[in-house]
Amino acid sequence: MFAHMSLTTALIGAVVTSLPTNDLLLSSSIATSRISPSSRRAPTYWTPPMKSNIQFILTGIPDVEDNYIRPNTGIYEIDMFWTPAETVTTMKQLGQRTICYFSAATAETWRSDYKDFDKKDLGLELPDWPGERYLDIRRDNVLKVIKKRIDVAANKGCDAIEPDNVDVYSNDNGFTPPIVPSDTISYLSKISAYARSKGMSVGIKNCIEILGDIFDDVDFAISEECVQYLNCTVYSNFTTAPRPNAIGKPVFEVEYVNYTYNGGWSDDGVALKPSSIRTSNVNFPGLTNDKLRRKLCNLDEEGVTLDKPYLKINTVIKTLALDGFAMYCDGSVERTVTKDVEGQNGPRDVDEHVGKNRRSWAREVVWRKMGGRPVDP
């Protein structure tokens, strides 16, 4: 879920004034009960390389029945619940690592384990998303259910997990006393320790208020629209390490466009005339196509090149549907072949048939703001 949608005015103001790249957007450390960080030895589980391409498929699942997949990024994020183990296995055989996505702080009525949550675990329903409620991440039963989800990811062969929505502290969740950032830090620490014990790395999305405090407990970060919200520099100490003797960790940045394209695609899903793709983003009305790509990839920043990305951030340009379309900072465009999964997006699948991405990746208001789904002839 968009953490930046709920940032305070003061926080946004601090970002807009352009933070020094050696400062993390934090005040003092947050006092919390947590598991002590492991030793500084290299982890025994897979972690993403600092410079990596990535593909996100959260509408549908990758179709690998013909034993090929494009783009050959080496890393895919996929829906943990709906992607079968056979698909994960085939992707691994094709050289792709998988980050398995699931919500760790909301309960969705269409999930098979919804009945395992207690009534006291459930908070307010998410605005515009019927059937999805916030979870009280302080409760033992919530952690118990989420550990079972981690077991599912491990059994399917996932290399990593993205436990989403943990920025519940920044949303109107209905819990008393209120959930605070230190609760998320403690919760993520427990999730991370368990996932790592199962041989998987752990990522965090947004949650920029706690990046410094959670650094030891995660292995990579995912940012949404840091260019639009002027907070890319928040991730500088994540990629360069927040203290001496620490090693930086990768950040994957997702920016969104609408697009039209009248050119053809190769049999493998590569755009044959990527220069003919027309892109737009209502947040940058004066920019389109190549100029927009350069803006979203921070390529106009001083000293930045394709080989030396801004703040070492790995950027991919997607549509809000998070379907097969992917544009990269070198201008290449590819389209992963996907299969639809009935019921993947809950009640909205039945009501609207819009192929919308996961609730936690783009709220309804953002979807409307971007002008709806892309046109792809």
Residue pairs with C-beta under 8 A, 6 or more apart in sequence:
1 164
1 165
1 167
1 171
1 206
1 359
1 360
1 361
1 363
2 206
2 224
2 225
2 362
2 363
2 366
3 167
3 170
3 205
3 206
3 207
3 208
3 209
4 12
4 206
4 208
4 224
4 225
4 229
4 231
5 363
5 366
6 167
6 170
6 171
7 170
7 208
7 209
11 25
11 209
12 229
12 230
14 25
15 25
15 229
15 230
15 231
15 233
15 234
16 230
18 230
18 233
19 25
19 233
19 234
19 236
20 233
21 233
21 236
21 240
21 311
22 236
22 237
22 240
23 233
23 236
23 237
24 211
24 212
24 234
24 236
24 237
24 238
24 242
25 208
25 209
25 211
25 231
25 233
25 234
26 209
26 210
26 211
26 212
26 213
29 212
29 213
30 181
30 182
30 185
30 210
30 213
31 182
32 182
32 183
32 185
32 186
32 213
33 186
34 185
34 186
34 189
34 217
35 189
35 190
35 192
35 193
35 217
37 216
37 217
38 196
38 216
40 245
43 196
43 201
43 219
44 199
45 159
45 196
45 199
45 200
45 201
46 97
46 159
46 160
46 200
46 201
47 160
47 201
47 219
47 220
47 249
48 54
48 75
48 97
48 160
48 201
48 219
48 220
48 250
48 252
49 250
50 239
50 248
50 249
50 250
50 312
51 250
51 309
51 312
51 314
52 73
52 74
52 75
52 250
52 252
52 314
53 71
53 73
53 74
53 75
53 314
53 316
53 328
54 73
54 75
54 76
54 77
54 252
54 314
54 316
55 71
55 73
55 75
55 76
55 77
55 316
55 326
55 336
56 76
56 77
56 254
56 316
56 318
56 322
56 326
57 76
57 77
57 78
57 79
57 322
57 323
57 324
57 336
57 338
58 77
58 78
58 79
58 101
58 322
58 357
58 358
58 361
59 321
59 322
59 323
59 338
59 344
59 345
59 355
59 356
59 357
59 358
60 323
60 324
60 338
60 339
60 340
60 341
60 344
60 355
61 78
61 79
61 82
61 83
61 84
61 87
61 338
61 339
61 341
62 69
62 76
62 78
62 83
62 87
62 91
62 336
62 337
62 338
62 339
63 336
63 337
63 338
63 339
64 87
64 90
64 91
64 94
67 90
67 93
67 94
68 94
68 268
69 76
69 91
69 94
69 96
69 336
69 337
70 268
70 269
70 270
70 334
70 335
70 336
70 337
71 269
71 270
71 326
71 328
71 332
71 334
71 336
72 95
72 96
73 96
73 326
74 95
74 96
74 97
75 96
75 97
75 98
75 99
76 91
76 96
76 97
76 98
76 99
77 98
77 99
77 100
77 101
77 162
78 87
78 88
78 98
78 99
78 100
78 101
79 100
79 101
79 102
79 341
79 344
79 358
80 100
80 101
80 102
80 149
80 152
80 153
80 156
80 158
80 161
81 102
81 111
81 112
81 152
82 341
82 344
83 98
83 100
83 156
84 156
85 155
85 156
85 157
88 98
88 100
88 156
88 157
88 158
89 157
91 98
92 98
92 157
92 159
97 159
97 160
98 157
98 158
98 159
98 160
99 158
99 159
99 160
99 161
99 162
99 203
100 153
100 156
100 158
100 160
100 161
100 162
101 161
101 162
101 164
101 358
102 149
102 153
102 161
102 162
102 163
102 164
103 163
103 164
103 165
103 358
103 360
104 135
104 137
104 146
104 149
104 163
104 164
104 165
104 166
104 187
104 191
105 134
105 135
105 137
105 163
105 164
105 165
105 166
105 167
105 168
105 187
106 126
106 132
106 133
106 134
106 135
106 165
106 168
106 359
106 360
107 114
107 117
107 121
107 122
107 132
107 133
107 135
108 114
108 131
108 132
108 346
109 131
109 132
109 346
110 131
110 343
110 346
110 347
113 145
113 148
113 149
116 141
116 144
116 145
116 148
117 135
117 141
117 142
117 145
118 139
118 141
120 136
120 139
121 135
121 136
121 139
121 141
121 142
122 133
122 134
122 135
122 136
123 133
123 134
123 135
123 136
123 173
123 174
123 175
124 133
124 134
124 172
124 173
124 174
125 131
125 132
125 133
126 132
126 133
126 134
126 171
126 359
127 363
127 364
128 363
128 364
128 365
129 346
129 348
129 359
129 364
130 346
130 347
131 346
131 347
132 346
132 359
134 165
134 168
134 171
134 173
134 174
134 175
135 142
135 168
136 142
136 175
136 179
137 143
137 166
137 168
137 179
137 183
137 184
137 187
138 179
138 183
138 187
143 187
143 190
143 191
146 163
146 191
147 191
147 194
150 161
150 191
150 194
150 195
150 198
150 200
151 198
153 161
153 195
153 198
153 200
154 195
154 198
154 199
154 200
158 200
159 200
159 201
160 200
160 201
160 202
160 203
160 219
160 220
161 195
161 200
161 201
161 202
161 203
162 202
162 203
162 204
162 205
162 222
163 188
163 191
163 195
163 202
164 205
164 358
164 360
164 361
165 360
166 184
166 187
166 188
166 204
166 207
167 184
167 206
167 207
168 179
168 184
169 178
169 179
169 180
169 181
169 183
169 184
170 209
173 179
181 209
181 210
181 213
184 207
184 210
184 214
185 210
185 213
185 214
185 217
188 202
188 204
188 214
188 217
188 218
189 214
189 217
191 202
192 202
192 217
192 218
193 217
195 201
195 202
196 202
201 219
201 220
202 217
202 218
202 219
203 218
203 219
203 220
203 221
203 222
203 252
204 211
204 214
204 218
204 220
204 221
204 222
205 221
205 222
205 223
205 224
206 222
206 223
206 224
207 214
208 231
208 234
208 235
211 221
211 234
211 235
211 237
211 238
212 237
212 242
215 238
215 242
215 246
215 249
218 249
219 249
220 249
220 250
220 251
220 252
221 235
221 238
221 249
221 250
221 251
221 252
222 251
222 252
222 253
222 254
223 231
223 232
223 235
223 251
223 252
223 253
223 254
223 313
224 253
224 254
224 361
225 254
225 255
225 256
225 283
226 232
226 234
226 235
226 253
226 313
227 253
227 255
227 295
227 296
227 298
228 255
228 281
228 283
228 284
232 253
232 298
232 310
232 311
232 313
233 311
235 251
235 311
235 313
236 311
238 248
238 249
238 251
239 248
239 249
239 250
239 251
239 311
239 312
239 313
240 248
240 311
240 312
241 247
241 248
241 249
248 312
250 312
250 314
251 311
251 312
251 313
251 314
252 313
252 314
252 315
252 316
253 313
253 314
253 315
253 316
254 315
254 316
254 317
254 318
255 281
255 296
255 297
255 315
255 316
255 317
255 318
256 281
256 317
256 318
256 319
256 320
256 362
256 370
257 279
257 280
257 281
257 292
257 296
257 317
257 318
257 319
257 327
257 374
258 279
258 280
258 281
258 319
258 370
258 371
258 372
258 373
258 374
258 375
259 277
259 278
259 279
259 280
259 319
259 325
259 327
259 374
259 375
259 376
260 277
260 278
260 374
260 375
260 376
260 377
261 271
261 276
261 277
261 278
261 333
261 376
261 377
262 276
262 377
263 271
263 272
263 273
263 274
263 276
263 277
264 272
264 273
265 271
265 272
265 335
266 272
268 334
269 324
269 334
269 335
269 336
269 337
270 332
270 333
270 334
270 335
271 277
271 332
271 333
271 334
271 335
274 327
274 331
274 332
274 333
275 290
275 331
277 289
277 327
277 333
278 288
278 289
279 288
279 289
279 292
279 293
279 317
279 327
280 288
280 292
281 287
281 292
281 296
281 370
282 369
282 370
282 371
283 369
284 292
284 295
287 295
290 331
293 299
293 317
293 327
293 329
293 331
294 300
296 315
296 317
297 309
297 310
297 315
297 317
297 329
298 304
298 309
298 310
298 311
298 313
298 315
299 305
299 306
299 310
299 329
301 310
304 310
306 329
306 330
309 315
309 329
315 328
315 329
316 326
316 327
316 328
317 326
317 327
317 328
317 329
318 325
318 326
318 327
319 325
319 373
319 374
320 356
320 357
320 361
320 362
320 366
320 367
320 370
320 373
321 354
321 355
321 356
321 357
321 373
321 374
322 357
322 358
322 361
322 362
323 338
323 355
323 357
324 335
324 336
324 337
324 338
325 333
325 335
325 374
325 376
326 333
326 334
326 335
326 336
327 333
342 349
343 349
345 355
345 356
345 357
345 358
345 359
346 359
348 354
348 356
354 372
354 373
355 373
356 362
356 367
356 373
